[in-house]
Amino acid sequence: MTIAVARRVLCRLCDDPHLDLVVPLAATTVAEKYVTQAQRHEPQPRFPLDLYMCAACGHVQLLDVIDAAFLYDDFTYQSGNTRPLIDHFGHCARQVRTRYQRPAGSLVVDVGSNDGSLLRCFAAEGFRVLGIDPAVDIARQATAAGIPTIPMFLTAAVARALRDSHGPASVVCAFNVFAHADDLGGMLDAIRQMLAPDGIFVFEVSYLLDVLDGMLLGTIFHEHMSYHSLGPMVPFLRRHGMQVIDVERVAIQGGSLVGTAQLAGGPQPVNDSVANLLALEQRRGLDRPETLKAFATKLQAFSARLAALVTDLQRQGKTIWGYGAARSGTTLIAQMGLGQVIAAIVDDSADKQGKFSPGDHIPILPVSALYEARPDYAFILAWIHADRIIANNRAYLDQGGHFIVCFPEVRIVGADTVREP
């Protein structure tokens, strides 16, 4: 199978050609491409995952773009499986309704709506809802569950058709998908087309400052083509006829930024949060290559410490499994050289159990196998959920097992101890 990969030569936000390599990473397989027993002996291609910074606007991004049809043809992630995310969505929907006085019955469109979890919260607040998502199976399931979802990528033509058929949108959302588009300008133009004159655009992105501070290596994978900060976003939206009016940092997904924008010259005032966050980013040097290069240096040192730990455990004859067949796990395994270290991965998802991890083809088993096999150590690959995983698996620790937690520092968690190796 030939998979198309394009190489950008211009910044995704400002079209400047001066792009500096700031975080070199090992090439990896696509995160969600789990394989069956029949496919286990077929090699999977690995694609570059290096991060570049635009010298003109400071935007951090991948340059190697994998064919979207391949990325999403069997996409498995569903946001409804994560309770904290559902609570967060409910809070956002209520806040949009109350802060911006959106009228009951007005239209909310979610771009990259996944299983409809965010729109379900808006529907509960009294809005009409419509989803757009290219993952055909997930879109079909969402529609069957009562959240009408168009199984397409958003384009200008799709935006015009939806406005003609459903009317202008009071709110357009793009939660954790604004980093997934190669043609961000085209996506933003389509969103602007759908908005009513007084409409608002609400977006959520993984926040670059949190990636650096939390050492969130697991957030870097091929679907995430952009690593956003506010500084480059403000002029980008302005060039596309929109204005950022509010920003909020939230803890979800390890650290995210929720931004709100309106059409240029719209009725809403600009909140002080915008200027305050821009000033913080300036102080922290988020637009300077050396800031990202320092992050890369820390990753190298972290990898060396983890390698020393793993080598010592293997010398002692200890068994090491993984916990969580997560998108972040593919990146962690590749960047930390764990492909030949982790013997099995346990996960709650029945859809993943019985399959094998992308690239290294590590078997994925139900969580019950952790208690049956009793491996000495379980490396938490679903790093966002580390605290919950530990709390829900005290029995594994009581059996003598240990969890290895990777970020922001390597630590080992036992029944009665938490220690750094």
Protein Blocks (a to p, Z undefined) as FASTA:
>chain_A
ZZdddddfbdfklopabdcdfbdcdddddfklccdfklmmpccddddfbdcddfknopac
dfbdcdfklmmmmccbdfklpmklmmmmmmmmmmmmmmnopaehiacddehklnommmmm
mmmnopacddddfblklmmmmmmnopacddbdddfklmmmmmmmnopafbdcdehklmmp
mblmlmmmmmmmmpcfkbccddddddfklmmmnopmklgcfklmbccdfklmmmmmmmno
pacfbdcddfehhiacddddddehiabdcdfklmmmmmmmmmnopmbfklmmmmmmmmmm
mmmmmmmmmmmmmmnopacddehjafklmmmmmmnopmmmmmbdcdfblklgopacehjl
pacddfklmmmnopabdcdfblmlmmmmmmmmmmmmmnopacddfbfbdcdddfkbccdZ
Z
